């Protein structure tokens, strides 16, 4: 599926959110639906499969929408994707939608990776520092990668701040190898 298709559908949904002023509700509902589809790719594949009768696929989609409490806007949008044969692009549409909505609402997504789980206070401090530095609201996600040994990696858009111990050791090794001519 082309990125142009994902962009076109995502743009239409963002425009609808602008008209209705329900950015937060639609984002939350679409995030829930996308998360379930990512966790259970068989469901997305079943719904997107044009060989299976559309009625059977629509029933599975309806059940999924009800379980995720996707709401009216996201529900109708997902059904439109099914009818137009574009449900296979829902992950790309969701990503494009999130990026475009962030851009329009001034929200910035950031991701922090640490060697150990960070408490809410620490995450709040990082979020506040990023918001101050960027002058925008920041939505921070986090995960743990023990291979970092210590420190943090913070990704904001296309910018990566790598303050991990692993990165420092790698750089030190590279300098040592460069100095020995090896």
C-alpha positions in Angstrom: 0.0 0.0 0.0 1.4 3.4 -1.0 2.2 6.1 1.5 0.1 8.4 -0.7 -3.0 6.3 0.1 -2.2 6.3 3.8 -1.6 10.1 3.7 -4.9 10.7 1.9 -7.0 8.7 4.4 -5.1 10.0 7.4 -5.5 13.6 6.2 -9.3 13.1 5.8 -9.6 11.8 9.3 -7.5 14.7 10.7 -9.7 17.1 8.8 -12.8 15.5 10.3 -11.2 15.9 13.8 -10.5 19.6 13.0 -14.2 20.1 12.0 -15.6 18.4 15.1 -12.9 19.3 17.6 -12.6 15.8 18.9 -8.9 15.2 18.3 -8.3 13.6 21.7 -11.2 11.2 21.6 -10.5 10.0 18.0 -6.8 9.6 18.7 -7.5 7.5 21.8 -10.0 5.4 20.0 -7.8 4.9 17.0 -4.8 4.1 19.2 -6.8 1.4 21.0 -7.9 -0.2 17.7 -4.4 0.0 16.2 -2.9 -1.5 19.4 -5.2 -4.5 19.2 -4.6 -5.0 15.5 -0.8 -4.9 16.1 -1.1 -7.4 19.0 -3.4 -9.7 16.9 -2.2 -9.4 13.3 -4.4 -12.4 12.3 -7.4 -10.2 13.0 -6.1 -7.4 10.6 -5.2 -10.0 8.0 -8.7 -11.6 8.2 -10.5 -8.3 7.9 -8.2 -7.2 5.1 -8.5 -10.5 3.1 -10.6 -9.8 0.0 -11.2 -13.6 -0.5 -13.3 -13.8 2.6 -16.9 -12.5 2.3 -17.2 -8.9 3.2 -20.1 -9.7 5.6 -17.9 -12.1 7.6 -15.1 -9.6 7.7 -17.5 -6.8 8.7 -18.8 -8.9 11.6 -15.3 -9.5 12.9 -14.6 -5.8 12.5 -17.8 -4.9 14.4 -16.9 -7.2 17.2 -13.4 -5.7 17.4 -14.8 -2.1 17.3 -17.1 -3.0 20.2 -14.4 -4.6 22.3 -12.0 -1.7 21.8 -14.8 0.9 22.3 -13.6 2.6 19.2 -16.5 5.0 19.0 -18.5 6.3 16.1 -15.9 8.2 14.2 -13.2 5.5 14.2 -15.8 2.8 13.7 -17.2 4.4 10.6 -13.7 5.1 9.4 -12.6 1.5 9.8 -15.8 0.3 8.0 -15.0 2.7 5.2 -11.5 1.2 4.9 -13.0 -2.2 4.7 -15.6 -1.2 2.0 -12.9 0.5 -0.1 -10.5 -2.5 0.2 -7.9 -0.4 2.1 -8.0 -2.1 5.5 -4.6 -3.6 4.9 -3.2 0.0 5.1 -4.7 0.7 8.6 -1.3 0.6 10.4 0.2 3.0 8.0 -2.8 5.2 8.1 -2.7 5.2 11.9 0.9 6.2 11.9 0.4 9.0 9.4 -2.7 10.2 11.3 -0.8 10.4 14.6 2.1 12.3 13.0 -0.3 14.7 11.2 -2.4 15.2 14.3 0.7 15.9 16.4 1.8 18.5 13.9 -1.5 20.3 13.8 -2.1 20.2 17.6 1.5 21.2 18.5 2.2 17.9 20.2 5.5 16.2 20.0 6.1 12.5 20.4 9.2 11.4 22.2 10.6 8.0 23.2 13.0 7.2 26.0 14.9 3.9 26.3 16.7 3.1 29.6 18.6 0.2 31.1 16.1 0.0 34.0 12.4 1.0 34.3 12.1 4.7 35.1 9.6 5.9 37.7 6.8 8.4 36.9 8.6 11.2 38.6 11.7 10.7 36.4 9.7 10.4 33.3 7.8 13.5 34.2 11.1 15.4 34.6 12.3 14.2 31.2 8.9 15.2 29.6 9.0 18.6 31.2 12.6 19.2 30.0 11.8 18.2 26.5 8.7 20.4 26.4 10.7 23.3 27.6 13.5 22.8 25.1 11.1 22.2 22.2 8.4 24.7 23.2 5.7 22.1 22.6 3.6 19.6 24.5 5.4 16.3 24.7 3.9 12.8 24.8 6.6 10.6 26.2 6.7 6.8 25.8 9.3 4.6 27.5 10.8 1.2 27.3 13.6 -0.8 28.8 16.7 -2.2 27.1 19.1 -3.8 29.5 21.8 -3.9 26.8 22.3 -0.1 27.3 24.0 -0.9 30.7 23.1 2.5 32.0 22.0 6.0 30.8 19.3 6.9 28.3 18.5 7.1 24.6 15.9 9.8 23.8 14.3 10.0 20.4 12.4 13.1 19.4 11.2 13.0 15.9 14.3 12.3 13.8 16.7 13.4 16.5 18.4 10.9 18.8 20.2 11.8 22.0 22.2 8.8 23.0 23.7 9.1 26.5 23.8 5.3 27.1 26.8 3.6 28.6 26.8 1.2 25.7 27.2 4.1 23.3 30.1 5.6 25.3 31.9 2.3 25.5 31.4 1.8 21.7 32.9 5.2 21.0 35.8 4.6 23.4 36.5 1.2 21.7 36.4 2.9 18.2 38.9 5.6 19.4 41.2 3.0 20.9 41.2 1.0 17.7 41.7 4.1 15.6 44.7 5.0 17.7 46.4 1.6 17.4 46.0 1.5 13.6 44.1 -1.7 13.9 
